Amino acid sequence: MNKIITIGISLLILLQGANIHFKDLVELGQLFEHYQFHNEEYGDDFTVFVSKHYGELKASHSEKHQEEQKEHEKLPFQHQSHCSQPHVFVLGADNFINSRSEIPVTEKGNFHYQISYSHIWGDNPFQPPKHA
């Protein structure tokens, strides 16, 4: 059962990465039927068919064949999506301090240390035994 779930999630991530939706997989039958129509009606091979519906000939094909517009809307891979992910680069302070520049970089420490001689526990009853 774990293998089936793992394979299913892996396929889901793969398909989402390629921007393929479940609706597109269901509509593949419409794509093949419309391709057969174009092959019989216009004599188009698969590359010309793809160019007419998804490529550079799409605008001219949709202008000439308005009667097929309903069928064109049922074809898969017609959705538009936009993904915006900003990239952030974080550089450590060492990269700036060790960089070679004409401006001298000086480091002044703002550090003060005072030795404390007081006992942490004091003379409380919870002291470890002094003689074993």
Backbone bond lengths (Angstrom), bond angles and torsions (degrees), N, CA, C in turn:
res aa  C-N    CA-C-N  psi(-1)  N-CA   C-N-CA  omega(-1)  CA-C   N-CA-C  phi
1 M - - - 1.456 - - 1.530 110.98 -
2 N 1.342 115.85 -38.70 1.460 119.37 179.48 1.517 111.55 -63.87
3 K 1.332 116.49 -37.06 1.468 119.94 179.25 1.523 111.28 -64.79
4 I 1.328 116.45 -39.91 1.468 120.30 179.28 1.521 110.53 -64.55
5 I 1.323 116.53 -43.16 1.471 120.23 178.84 1.520 110.41 -64.91
6 T 1.336 116.67 -41.38 1.458 120.56 179.58 1.519 111.42 -64.14
7 I 1.316 117.13 -44.00 1.468 120.77 178.60 1.524 110.58 -65.13
8 G 1.327 117.30 -40.42 1.469 120.42 178.69 1.517 112.18 -63.45
9 I 1.308 117.33 -44.54 1.465 119.94 179.40 1.523 110.43 -67.39
10 S 1.327 117.77 -37.90 1.465 120.86 177.66 1.523 111.32 -63.19
11 L 1.325 117.25 -42.93 1.466 119.94 177.33 1.524 111.52 -65.58
12 L 1.334 116.90 -37.68 1.461 120.22 177.45 1.517 111.21 -62.22
13 I 1.318 117.56 -44.39 1.466 121.27 179.13 1.528 110.14 -65.64
14 L 1.323 117.18 -40.55 1.468 120.82 178.72 1.524 111.32 -62.38
15 L 1.332 117.06 -47.00 1.466 120.43 -178.86 1.521 111.61 -67.29
16 Q 1.337 118.06 -39.20 1.458 119.92 178.18 1.519 111.03 -67.68
17 G 1.327 117.07 -34.41 1.463 120.02 177.01 1.517 112.00 -65.55
18 A 1.321 116.94 -33.00 1.464 121.30 177.42 1.519 112.06 -88.53
19 N 1.336 118.48 3.60 1.465 125.59 178.83 1.533 111.27 61.79
20 I 1.323 115.33 41.51 1.460 121.58 176.52 1.522 107.39 -109.18
21 H 1.321 116.47 121.60 1.447 122.08 -178.84 1.523 109.97 -95.62
22 F 1.328 115.99 163.01 1.465 120.91 178.13 1.528 110.34 -62.34
23 K 1.322 116.57 -33.97 1.465 121.06 178.77 1.534 110.71 -62.21
24 D 1.336 116.64 -35.48 1.465 120.26 178.17 1.524 111.32 -65.67
25 L 1.326 116.76 -37.93 1.462 119.63 179.06 1.528 111.37 -67.37
26 V 1.336 116.26 -35.36 1.459 120.35 178.55 1.526 110.34 -69.37
27 E 1.320 117.70 -34.17 1.469 122.16 -176.39 1.528 113.70 -85.29
28 L 1.341 118.78 5.20 1.462 120.15 178.52 1.529 111.49 -63.07
29 G 1.324 117.77 -30.35 1.471 121.01 176.17 1.522 111.30 -61.75
30 Q 1.334 116.75 -41.62 1.474 120.98 176.99 1.533 110.24 -61.94
31 L 1.340 115.72 -37.88 1.469 119.88 180.00 1.523 110.50 -63.02
32 F 1.326 118.06 -45.05 1.459 120.85 -179.05 1.532 111.74 -69.06
33 E 1.330 117.22 -37.60 1.473 119.55 176.97 1.519 110.92 -64.37
34 H 1.326 117.65 -42.34 1.469 120.99 -179.75 1.529 110.24 -69.56
35 Y 1.328 116.96 -33.69 1.472 119.38 176.25 1.527 110.56 -65.45
36 Q 1.326 117.00 -42.42 1.467 119.72 177.59 1.513 111.46 -62.49
37 F 1.343 116.98 -38.65 1.470 120.84 176.18 1.524 110.54 -60.85
38 H 1.340 116.91 -45.50 1.471 119.93 179.76 1.522 111.12 -67.43
39 N 1.312 116.98 -35.46 1.452 120.04 -179.73 1.532 110.64 -66.91
40 E 1.328 117.73 -41.18 1.470 121.12 179.99 1.525 111.76 -76.94
41 E 1.348 116.89 -41.57 1.469 121.04 -173.86 1.531 112.25 -77.93
42 Y 1.347 116.70 -47.44 1.470 120.41 -172.92 1.523 113.15 -111.47
43 G 1.325 118.53 -9.45 1.465 121.20 -178.94 1.525 112.51 74.02
44 D 1.337 117.75 26.45 1.468 121.16 -178.98 1.524 110.80 -79.61
45 D 1.336 115.79 137.46 1.460 117.98 169.67 1.532 108.78 -84.37
46 F 1.334 117.03 179.42 1.464 120.24 -171.66 1.532 111.99 -66.50
47 T 1.326 118.87 -35.86 1.468 120.57 -179.28 1.528 111.34 -67.88
48 V 1.323 116.87 -39.51 1.471 120.25 177.61 1.530 109.67 -68.23
49 F 1.335 116.64 -39.45 1.462 120.82 177.85 1.530 110.88 -60.52
50 V 1.322 116.81 -46.22 1.469 120.65 179.25 1.522 110.36 -64.29
51 S 1.317 117.50 -39.24 1.465 120.73 178.66 1.527 111.56 -65.78
52 K 1.339 116.74 -36.25 1.462 119.91 179.39 1.525 112.85 -71.42
53 H 1.320 118.24 -27.77 1.460 120.35 -174.81 1.527 113.87 -107.41
54 Y 1.322 116.61 -20.45 1.463 119.19 -177.66 1.526 113.25 -132.57
55 G 1.324 118.54 -7.85 1.455 120.53 -173.04 1.515 114.18 -115.94
56 E 1.313 114.63 -143.44 1.473 120.74 -172.51 1.526 113.74 -74.80
57 L 1.310 118.66 -19.65 1.469 121.23 179.50 1.527 112.69 -92.17
58 K 1.325 117.15 6.60 1.466 120.83 -174.97 1.531 112.03 -64.29
59 A 1.344 117.94 -43.91 1.472 120.97 -177.44 1.525 110.71 -64.64
60 S 1.324 117.73 -46.13 1.466 119.55 -178.43 1.532 111.07 -68.72
61 H 1.320 117.34 -35.51 1.468 119.91 179.48 1.531 110.86 -68.24
62 S 1.316 117.58 -40.43 1.467 119.08 -179.82 1.527 111.49 -70.73
63 E 1.342 118.61 -28.95 1.473 120.74 176.07 1.530 111.20 -70.79
64 K 1.317 117.40 -41.40 1.460 121.26 -176.04 1.528 112.35 -75.09
65 H 1.315 117.02 -31.82 1.463 120.38 -173.49 1.523 110.51 -121.64
66 Q 1.313 116.05 72.36 1.466 121.57 178.43 1.528 111.65 -69.48
67 E 1.331 117.10 -25.18 1.463 120.06 -178.84 1.533 112.10 -69.26
68 E 1.306 118.21 -19.51 1.464 121.90 179.34 1.534 112.51 -93.55
69 Q 1.299 117.79 6.63 1.463 121.05 -174.18 1.531 112.44 -60.28
70 K 1.332 116.69 -39.12 1.474 120.05 178.87 1.534 110.99 -62.80
71 E 1.338 116.27 -40.01 1.461 120.34 178.47 1.526 111.43 -70.00
72 H 1.328 116.32 -34.26 1.462 119.86 179.72 1.532 111.63 -67.15
73 E 1.330 116.78 -31.96 1.463 119.67 178.99 1.519 112.17 -71.91
74 K 1.332 117.72 -21.01 1.463 121.53 179.68 1.526 112.47 -85.93
75 L 1.320 118.21 -8.01 1.463 120.87 -178.62 1.528 110.89 -71.39
76 P 1.331 117.48 149.80 1.475 119.86 179.01 1.524 112.22 -75.04
77 F 1.305 115.14 168.99 1.472 124.33 177.14 1.524 112.65 62.34
78 Q 1.326 118.00 34.15 1.463 122.19 178.86 1.525 112.20 -99.95
79 H 1.307 118.19 -2.68 1.459 120.88 -176.14 1.526 110.39 -80.29
80 Q 1.303 114.09 149.05 1.454 121.22 176.87 1.516 108.37 -107.92
81 S 1.297 116.94 133.05 1.460 119.43 177.73 1.518 108.58 -140.35
82 H 1.309 113.90 150.86 1.451 120.37 -179.84 1.521 107.88 -135.50
83 C 1.293 116.18 127.36 1.457 120.81 -179.16 1.525 107.72 -119.93
84 S 1.293 115.89 122.53 1.454 120.57 -179.10 1.517 108.75 -118.37
85 Q 1.301 115.50 115.75 1.457 120.72 178.50 1.517 108.31 -127.85
86 P 1.311 117.12 110.33 1.462 118.46 179.01 1.528 110.44 -72.24
87 H 1.304 115.33 142.94 1.453 120.69 178.36 1.520 108.38 -103.07
88 V 1.304 116.02 133.54 1.457 121.85 -178.13 1.519 107.76 -120.32
89 F 1.316 116.28 128.72 1.450 121.70 176.60 1.517 107.93 -110.05
90 V 1.309 116.43 126.68 1.450 121.68 179.34 1.514 107.41 -113.59
91 L 1.312 115.98 120.55 1.452 120.73 177.94 1.511 108.61 -105.65
92 G 1.312 115.92 138.89 1.456 120.23 179.12 1.519 111.48 -72.36
93 A 1.312 116.19 164.47 1.464 120.97 -179.43 1.519 111.65 -66.74
94 D 1.335 117.98 -26.05 1.462 120.94 -179.68 1.514 111.65 -62.79
95 N 1.309 117.50 -33.00 1.460 120.14 -179.05 1.522 111.71 -65.42
96 F 1.327 117.58 -32.68 1.456 120.21 -179.86 1.520 111.42 -83.15
97 I 1.315 117.60 -36.40 1.466 120.43 -177.28 1.515 110.58 -71.76
98 N 1.303 118.16 -40.62 1.458 121.64 -177.06 1.518 113.12 -86.09
99 S 1.310 118.30 1.48 1.458 119.96 -179.41 1.519 109.54 -74.21
100 R 1.301 115.79 148.36 1.464 121.16 179.27 1.525 108.38 -88.68
101 S 1.305 115.14 122.18 1.452 119.98 177.94 1.526 108.18 -145.38
102 E 1.290 116.14 168.25 1.455 120.49 179.74 1.519 111.99 -79.88
103 I 1.301 116.92 -17.91 1.459 120.84 179.03 1.524 107.88 -86.19
104 P 1.335 118.71 122.49 1.469 119.26 -179.52 1.525 110.81 -68.86
105 V 1.308 114.52 136.08 1.450 120.77 -179.88 1.518 107.86 -104.70
106 T 1.326 116.80 121.08 1.462 120.93 178.45 1.515 108.44 -116.01
107 E 1.322 113.33 143.34 1.449 118.66 178.96 1.516 108.68 -115.54
108 K 1.290 116.62 125.04 1.451 121.68 174.72 1.517 107.02 -114.63
109 G 1.323 113.86 126.36 1.449 117.34 -179.89 1.519 110.88 -85.94
110 N 1.275 115.81 137.88 1.456 121.77 175.77 1.524 106.41 -111.60
111 F 1.354 114.74 69.37 1.443 120.04 -172.94 1.522 109.33 -132.52
112 H 1.316 116.33 132.50 1.463 121.01 179.53 1.521 107.92 -133.70
113 Y 1.344 115.32 130.05 1.455 120.07 -178.76 1.519 109.39 -126.05
114 Q 1.305 116.87 130.31 1.461 121.72 179.03 1.524 107.93 -124.56
115 I 1.320 115.32 124.99 1.456 120.01 -178.44 1.521 108.59 -74.95
116 S 1.302 115.28 131.82 1.450 121.07 -179.60 1.517 108.31 -106.37
117 Y 1.354 116.45 124.59 1.461 120.87 179.94 1.520 111.97 -99.79
118 S 1.284 118.03 4.27 1.456 119.58 -179.05 1.523 109.82 -77.45
119 H 1.313 116.18 148.57 1.456 120.83 177.83 1.528 108.75 -78.46
120 I 1.284 114.58 143.15 1.461 119.11 -178.52 1.520 110.48 -69.59
121 W 1.328 116.35 -43.05 1.456 119.72 -173.16 1.524 112.78 -91.02
122 G 1.300 118.46 -19.14 1.458 120.52 -179.05 1.532 111.37 69.41
123 D 1.311 118.21 -151.01 1.461 122.85 -179.57 1.519 111.08 -106.21
124 N 1.255 118.50 45.88 1.459 123.23 179.06 1.525 110.27 -78.78
125 P 1.316 117.78 165.05 1.473 119.47 179.82 1.531 113.28 -71.63
126 F 1.340 119.08 -11.88 1.465 121.34 -178.23 1.516 111.29 -94.11
127 Q 1.317 117.82 51.79 1.454 123.32 177.73 1.521 109.28 -100.91
128 P 1.333 116.92 148.42 1.456 118.58 176.87 1.548 109.69 -68.21
129 P 1.295 117.61 152.92 1.459 119.30 -179.62 1.531 111.20 -63.66
130 K 1.360 115.96 143.38 1.446 120.57 -177.11 1.525 110.29 -90.07
131 H 1.307 119.72 -24.18 1.457 122.85 178.34 1.512 107.91 -122.76
132 A 1.287 116.17 130.29 1.447 120.10 -179.93 1.509 112.79 -91.44
